[in-house]
Each structure stands twice: as structure tokens, then as C-alpha cells.
Amino acid sequence: MLDKEDQQLLNMHMQKLKRERKIVVIWQIFILIGFFGLWEFASRMNWLDPLIFSSPSRVYNLLLEKLSDGSILTHTWVTLIETLLGFIIGTLLGIILATLLWSSTRFSKILDPYLVILNAMPKVALGPIIIVALGPGYVSIISMGAIISVIITTIVVYTGFREVDPNYEKVLKSFGASRWQCFKSAVFPATLPVMISTLKVNVGLSWVGVIVGEFLVSKVGLGYLIVYGFQVFDFTLVMAALILIACIAAIMYKVVEKIEGWLIKHTT
């Protein structure tokens, strides 16, 4: 139990943290409003070409129009599902591969140079090959979202496994624990913060992979809207699609942050 003085110090610290969070949020909102306000003003004053850069008011009116007929919801839903599947598949495959590498030192030594080479390759450039191999459909687009994140997930999580204090495993083995039990009880829980950090990175990578896939083959989705907007010189449509992508990606990032907070709270 905390005494009265310690409780007061704790309350003061919590109030300070809350005040800091409020200040951060206020500044974030201020910067966002300032950005859109400056964009609108520059467009109206012709400092920016309205044909190319459009304006927030035009984007807002277009979104209202597309929402009223439901078309933008269809494109958004398709891209969101593709991104979520690519995100989940890429992350899970990366963690599974990292686990296999950790389980066998020889296996990890064999694959290590190939992982480095694959990570250095521009994975977006594999898009045409994936499309030819899997066909021009949802499977190839989801695969793009997964492939672009699976290698980095494998490398980062495997590095996290290796950096866990070996004394944990030694103590467990002294009590007769198997290697798998050591992994389940010590290595995997200790690497959870690394995995959560990887999830944050994978949110952006999955969006990149899916949007590039939609650029190449899709006839529906936010990536398709961007390509279509460029083709017909409707840059307001392009900006609307980009803003939707940014908003949904930000929401996904915040969800991952909430998961991170929950895990930290329940595992520490």
C-alpha cells in the first residue's frame, strides 16, 4: 500500500502525463487544421495550381458526392480488406519464419544471407512477377501486401529472439524445461514489444504493397481510384483517395498502439 505522500506524488505524476497528452493532441489538431487551411488558401489564391493540387473544399464535396452514391465505400472496403489480410498474413508468416530460424542454429545460418539479399531487393518491383504467377486478382494484391512486410518481420523478430537474455533459458533448462518450453515461457513473451513495434511498421508496408498491387491490376479499390484519377486528370479524386488512405492507416496505427498498451499492462 502507498502512504499518503507517495499517493500524492503518483497523482501529480499522472496529472502531468495527462496534461502532456492533451498538449500533444492539441498541437496535432492545430497542425492538421493549419495544413488544410493553408492548402485551401493557397489554392484559392492560385499559389498552387487548383487543377493539379485541388483544394480541401473540393475534396470534401467530392467525398460527400461519392458517399451519397456509395461508390467510395465499395472502393474503401475492398482496399481495407486486402490490406488487413496482407498485414495479418505477412506478420504471421514473418513470426513463424523467425521462430523456425530460432529453433535451428544451422537453419538460421543457411538462410541468413538470403534474408539479407531479399530484404535489400525492391519488393515492389516483384509486383509484375507475382501478378503473372498468381493472376490479376485479389490473391496477387493481398500477396503484395504480405510479401512486402514478411521479410522485415522475420529479420526484426528473429533478432529480438536472439537478443533475449540467455540466462532466462539457462534457468528454465536447469529445472528440466525443453527448448520449446523455454521459447514459450521466456523468449516469446520477452519479444512481445519487438513484435508490436513490427506491427506498427507493417501497417504502412501493407498499405504500400496493396496500393501498388491495385495500381497494376485492380478495377476496384483506392489504388484504382488514384490511377483512374491520373488517367482522366481528376486530381481531386486522387487527393480524396490519398486522404482516405492516410486516415485509415492512422486508425490502424492507433489500434496497434492500443493493443500495445493492453499487452504491456497485462504482461508486466
N, C-alpha and C positions, 0 to 999 in steps of 0.2 A: 504493500500500500504506500502511496505517496503522501508525504506530510504536506501541510498547508503551503509552505514556501515553495516546495517542488511543484505542487499543483499550479500555483500562480505562475511560475516560470514556464511550465508547459503550456498553460493557457495563453500566455504572452507570445510564446513561440508560434503556436497555432494561429493566433490572430495575425501575426506578422506574415506568415505563409499565405493566409487568405488574402491579406491586403496586397501582397506581391502578385498573387494570381490575378486579382482584379485589375491591377495596374497593367499587367501584361495583356489581358484581354482588351482593355480599353485602348491601348496603343495599337493592338492588332486591328480592331474595328476602325480606329482613326485612319490607319494606313490604307485599309481597304476602301473606305469611303473617299479618302483623298485621291487614291488611284483612279477610281471610276469618275470622280468629279473632274479631275484634271483631264482624263481621257475625253469626257463629254465636252468640256470647254475647248480643248484643243481641236476637236473635230468641228465644233460649231464655228470656231474662228479660222478654220481651214489651215491651222498649223500642221495638222495631219490630214492626209487625203481621205475624205469620208468614203470614197469608193473602195479603197484598199483596207483601211483600218476601221471602217464603220464607226459606231458610237454606242454607248451603253443603252441609250433610249431606243435605238433601232433594234439592238439585240433583244431588249426586253419586249418590245412589241412583237418581234418575230416569234419569240418563245411563247408568248400568250396565244398567238395565232396557231402555232403548232400544237400547243397544249389543248386548244379548243377542238381540233380535229383528231387529237390522239396520236398523230404520227410520230411526234418526238418521243412519246412514251414507249412506243414499239422499238424504236432505234436504241433508246437508252437501256431498255430492259434486256435486249439481245446482247449489247456490249457488256453490260454489268454481269450477266450470267456467264458469258465467255471469260471475262476477267476473273471472276470468283473461282471458276473451275480451273483455269490456268494457274491461279495463285495457290489454290489448295493442292493440286496435283504436283506442281513444281516444288512446293515446300515439303510435302510428304516424301516425294522421291528423293529430295536432297537429304532429308534427315535419315531415311532408310539407307542411302548410299554411305553417308557419314558413319552410320552405325556399323555397316559391313566393313568399312575401312578400319574402324577402331577395333573390331573383333579379330582382325588378322593383320599382324605387322607386315607379313610378306605381301599380302594383297595390297596394302596401302603403299608399300614401296614400289610395287609394279605399276600401280595406276597413277602415282603422284605426278610424273612428268606429263602424262596425257591430260590430267585435270588442269595443269598449268597451261598447256597448249590450248585446250578447249576454252578456258576462261579468257585467254588472250584473243581468241577469234571473235570477229564481229558477228555475233549470233543472229542479228537482224538480217545479215546477208544470206543466212541459210533459208530464209523465207521461201524463195522460189523452189529450192530443192524439196522442202517439206511439202509444199503445195503439189508438186509433181508426184511425190511419193504417196501422199495421203489423199490427194484430190482437193478440188476447190470447194471446200465446205467448212462446216463448223469445227470438224475434227482438226483440220490443219490450223485454224485460227487459235483454238484452245491449246494446241501443241506448241504454237509460237509463244503463247503466254507462259507455258510451263517451261519450255526449254531455256528461255532467256533468264530464268531465275534458278533453275535446278543446279547448275554448276557452282554458282556463287554460294548457294545454300550449302551444298556439300562441303566446299572448302572451309567456309566460316564455321559451320557446326563441327566438322571434324577437328579443326584447330581448337575449338572450345573443349571438345572431349579430351584432347591431348594435354591441354593446359590445366586440367583439374588436378589438384594436389594428389600425387601418387600415394601419400600416406593414408588417404581415405581407403584406397583399395587394399593396402597392406594390413590395415586394422581389420577390415572385413574378412580378408583371407585368413588372418590369424584365428578367427572364430569359425573357420571352415566354409566360408561363403565361396560359391563358384564365381567364375568370371562374369557370367550373365547376372548373377545376383548383385555383384559389385556394380555393374553397369546400371541396373535398375534402381538400386538403393542409394548410390552415391554419384556416379558420373552423370547420369541423365538429369537428375534434379539440380545438380550444380551448374549445368549448362543451360538451364531454362532462360536466364537473362540473355544469353547469346542468341538463343533461338528467337526470342521475342524481338531482339534488335534486327535479326534477319527478316522477320515478318514485315517490319517497317520498311525495309529496303525492297522486299519483294512486292509490296503494294504498288510501288512505282514501276518496277520492272515488268510486272504482269500487264499493266496498262500499256506500256510501250510495246510489248510483244503482240498483244491483241489488236491495238490500233494499226500497227504495221501490217498484220495479217489482213485486217479489213481493208486497208489501202489496196492490197494486192488482189483480193478475190471476192470480197463480200458485196452483196447487193442490199444489205441492211446493216444498221449499226452506226454509231457516232463516227467511226473512222470512214465509213462510206459517205456520210454527210459531208465530211471535210473534203474528200476527193471530189464529190459532186459539186460542192460549192466552188471549188477552184475551177472546175471544168466550165461552169456557167457564169463565172465571175460574180457569184453571190457571196461576197466576203462577210456579209452579216451572218449568213448561215454558218460559215466557217468559224467565226468568233463565237457564235452561240454554242456550237458543238464543243469547242475548246473550253469554254466556261463550264459547261456541264461536266466534262471530263475532270476538270480541276476540282469542282465541288464534290463530285462523288469520290474521287481519290482522297480528298481531305477527310471526308466522312469515314472512309475505310481506315485511314491512318488513325483517326481518333478512336475508332472501335478497337484497333490493335492496342492503342495506349491504355484503354480501359481494361482490356484483357491482361496487359502487363501489370497494371495496378492490382488487379484481383489476384493474379498469381503471386506477386510479391507479398501481398497481405496474407495469403493462405499457405505460403511455403516458407515463411521466415518466422 
